[in-house]
Amino acid sequence: MRQKAMRAGVSGVAACLFMMGALSPIYAHEGDLHQLLAQGRPQPFAGGQPVKIEGEAEVVHGDDFEGPRSFIRYFVRSNNTHELFELGFDDPSSVRLLTGQAVTVRGRRQNSVIWVKDVAALDSGGTTAQGTTATAPVLTERTAVAILVNLSDATLCADVTTCTYTPTYVADKIFTATQSMRALYLNSSYGQVTFKTDTDGNGQPDVIGPYHLSLSKVGCNWSSWGTAADSAAQAAGVDLTKYQHRIYVLPPYAQLPDCGWAGLAYVGGSKSYIAEPQSMMVYAHELGHNLNMAHAGTDPENDGVMNVEYGDSSDPMGSSRAVHNFNGPHTHQMGWFNAFPDAVQTVTASGSYQLAAIGTTPDGTLPQALRIFKPNTSEYYYLSYRQATGWDATLSSTYTQGVNIHRYKGTGYAYTYFLQSLSTTGLFMDNANGITVAPVTNGSGTATVQVTFGCAANQPALALTPSSVWVKSGSSVSLSAQVTNRDSAGCAGTTFALSTALTTGGTGSVTPGSVGPLGSGQVGSATVLVTPTNSGTVTLTAHDSDGRDPIHSTDGAATAQITIDASAPTAPSGLTATVGKTGGIALAWKAATDSGSGVKSYYIYRNAELIGTTTTLSYSDTSGVDGTLYAYGVTAVDQVGNESGLSNTVTITYAAKSSGGKPRRK
């Protein structure tokens, strides 16, 4: 999402901290992520080689709080080749990838960049990963180790007798001080999340180093610094496998001019890098990224365009150096309200609602957050109350004068937006959704608001899944459809008639032909069946067909790309056969390639009969008859079922048990 640069004078998420450069070859070693980052953010390109890659996502978020500016970049490491590719997206704001997520990526490749057509999460049944949401982390005691790092030309702590940033100093920031990172998470989570101080049981907080690395600050090769620090720690006898988080504490960022950031973290991952060791907020902020929290920004106009990316100083995911409890949306995202009955209340009807202040343990009598669905964007408004006590003692009166209103998607890694705080004379109005929030009382520890729902009709939202699919020539494909009524809560339900339009030729149908009546925020489901004759698109349209108020003047629509894959993969090559160590025949071959839907599996033939399938490049046949001569061949099959020609054939005499000698061949 872009920022209002004219208002705020700052760059947005798309702001790049690295100069653009020419695309480089693929990097396969530990420093490849850093080198891809140094190339600059990928730009759209025409052409490129169609590819499909399965692998593991790596998502990196860097923070420059003084700018203020940040960057977030997406990568995937191939399971087959271990090569790292950067991912480019037409709409980065829709991406919900996390570090470590297993995905299938399809798109166009140019050197080390893939411009993404679609992403599917392998660990969730192949559903799209663009727009997926992630569950909150397990509520538990977590383990973290801080690794202090000195570089050859930049120093964190050269002499522990005179240095400021000693292990004790860093331990205070993370573990032991009254206002440490550990204490903040313990308080904000109502005692559910903490960071163990002494995981290795040596009687000292888990801060190690400083390790003196023979690496330069030039180029800000932080990934290499982390790798070298790990090696130094392991050489010193530290078992890093004990820790869920590794916090690399670097020399202050004033010594690291090539970096341009105070902190960097893997989103949903385990590693963070700190270049502002004096600020506890930076530790808490980067660990927040590890735990899947995005930034706390502002949008006082509530127009969907961010004013200031770190502007919500009531939350550690903003940029305030004074650390406070997390805001209502983040507390809900992390699942910290879940242990308490009625701590979060979803408001669906007009009425008066009371709130207790965030920061004190919910007692079940009053909610600490109210959620109101925002139908036209499928987001939520969060209402919460803050008081200047405890961790919020120094919180600005902007946030303590009345009920705070935030906007957030409701789950997963996405920005939270502070919209306004309702003083006794304030009023919040969303005319597009017919929502009004007015303050009633702001008391000591509690506040009351009046929520009113009118009827505002909005275009229904449609989705087709998958949004892009390959089809074998002459075959049919089934797509899942969802229709969401985005009318405000004050509107009556609506029935929507469904229809399809094709540019593919052939036939298309949708079942059922209508869904509803659907109330505000309710979802109807249908199935679209297409038998195409050519590649093209299918468009699903939802039309208000019941003739009752509210009358929707605009239909909803969603489009999916259908591509016919009429070509088979290349034949596998280099097939070899040997007698296995314990008998049977061990086959191995080189991978086939496919320019369409991608290779899915390999078929194994023995004397022209199919005997097995595999997704790997080897197969063991243990079903033969001892002493029998067999001819083997392998074919490749793509995602839609097109089968390649046969590989080279090999003949070998089957041995039920290994003779320990050479295989018997003819």
Buried (B, 14 or more C-beta within 10 A) or exposed (E): BEBBBEBBEBBBBBBBBBEEEEBBEBBEEBBBBBBBBBBBBBEEBEEBEBBBBBBBBBBBBBBBBEBBBBBBBBBBBBEEEEBBBBBBBEEBEEBBBBBBBBBBBBBBBBBBBBBBBBBBBBEEEEBBBBBBEBEBBEBEEBBBBBBBBBBEEBBBBEEBEEBEBBBEBBBBBBBBBEBBBBBBBBBBBBEBBBBBBEBBEEEEBBBBBBBBBEBBBEBBBBBBBBBBBBEBBEEEEBEEEEBBBBBBBBBBBEBBEBBBBBBBBBBBBBBBBBBBBEBBBBBBBBBBBBBBBBBBBBBBEBEBBBBBBBBBBBBBBBBBEBBBBBBBBBBBBBBBBEBBEEBBBEBBEBEEBBBBBBBBEBEEEBBBBBBBBBBBBBBBBBBBBBBBBBBBEEBBEBBBBBBBBBBBBBBBBBBBBBBBBBBEEBEBEBEBBBBBBBBBEBEEEBBBBBBBBBBBBBBBBBBBBBBBBBBBEEEEBEBEBBBBBBBBBBBEBBBBBBBBEBBBEBEBEBEEEBBBBBBBBBEBEBEBBBBBEEBBBBBBBBBBBBEEEBEBEEBBBBBBBBBBBEBBBBBBEEBBBBBBEEBBBBBBBEBBBBBBBBBBEBBBBBBEEEBBEBEEBEBBBEEBEEEEEBBBBBBBBBBBEBBBEBBBBBEBBBBBEBEEEEBEEE
